[in-house]
Amino acid sequence: MNHKQDMARTRMTFHPRKFWQKLITGVFFLLMIGALHTANAQFFTVSKPIQGSTLNAGDWAETEWSGATAGSYDIYLQVYEDFWWYTVTTLYENQWLASSGSLYWQVPTGLSESSDYRINIQYNWDWTSSYSGTFAIQNSPPATSIFPSSGNTGIETTSPSRPLHVVGDARATGNIRSGDTVAIDTGRRLLTANGSASIPAFMFSAEDGVGMYRAGSSDLRLVTGGGNRLRLTNSYVQSYVRHLFYDGTATSPGLNFASDTNTGLWRPDSNTIGFSTNGTERLRVTPTGNVGIGLSSVNEQLVVDGDIKTKEMIITQQSSDWPDYVFDPDYMLKDLLELGAYVAENRRLPGMPSAGDIDEQGQNLGDVQRLLLEKIEELTLYMISMKREQVQLLEDYEALFWELKRVKGN
């Protein structure tokens, strides 16, 4: 059956001679129907087939629309001939369509390749239609594959460069082998040899020693330059190179935790490490090894901005600084009256820091402990000296008593 006969079978025949007779009646009829169905008129977008595309006869094509009112529609394939659009075939009749979506249909064979075609989607019981862009239909597409009795075979290419050259997707229902070895099994798993550090199982064409290999049971290695860089096992991850992290901030440390990203380790300054929790810096180690807790300006080996609680503290000083020297025979104690005058004037013991010094500089616990012991030892020497004077006074008093008694007795 030729194209004209097919069109005659699937559409109402158009008679040009009667056209003018029916024109006025048709226009009037259309106006009446349009008035009755204005409320139902729905214009929407038909985006496929794409304007200017070419479809191959026998292939499946897609019609896509959007912006429609959900309802029952007829979908037609139409051809443009004799200055009029004719229905070539009805693709779907009384088809329920959502507001947007797509449907597939098979491109008819035997149609004219020199005509323009379009898709007409018409709302049932309504004269209003929406159309796709125009497209062409090709009945005899050029050869895209070649299967010679010898030489290279091409699928979707007529100039194959390998024994089997496929342009596009390839599907295998069984294993894919390289020689006798399965390279891809039916579970779509890629299988390969274990490899080595110098020739990894998975590597790059531009650099053989870069990739991944299996060193042993549950032992996966990443290599660069033919050497191990990272090892992954069932129980641990081992790195053979240093790790580089970005500097970060207190609120977003360079080294943090997946479930707590504002807690971790970061770099506040050159050769400086900061530790933060809850987005706030808590501890800092400076380039000289000084440690600050609760503050960022650190001028001593350990600075704490806050209270310290400890079970035990040991402070060491050089042995020459410890005040054993107070008990040397040559150690000179101040005269108590002289000491009293100094205290009255300075309101502190000699050598002890003033309240102003403590307020400005703080206290060195080691020095203060040493000075306190020095004063205690000096106080001990004063008490020993006073005891000796007391004993001497008692002895002198007793001798004087007996001497007076002797004189009196005579």
Secondary structure, DSSP 8 states (H G I E B T S, - for coil): --HHHHHHHHS----GGGHHHHHHHHHHHHHHHHHHHGGG----EEEES-TT-EEETTSEEEEEEES--SEEEEEEEEEEETTEEEEEEEEEEEEEE-SSEEEEEE--SS--TTSEEEEEEEETT-S-EEE---BEEESS-----B--SSS-EEES-SS-SSSEEE-S----SS-EEETTEEEE-TT--B----B-SSSBSEEETTEEEEEEEEEETTEEEEEETTEEEEEE-SS-EEESS------B-SSSBSEEETTEEEEEEE--STT-EEEEETTEEEEEE-TTS-EEES-S---SSEEESS----S-------GGGSGGGGGSTT-----HHHHHHHHHHHSS-TT---HHHHHHH---HHHHHHHHHHHHHHHHHHHHHHHHHHHHHHHHHHHHHHHHHHHHH-
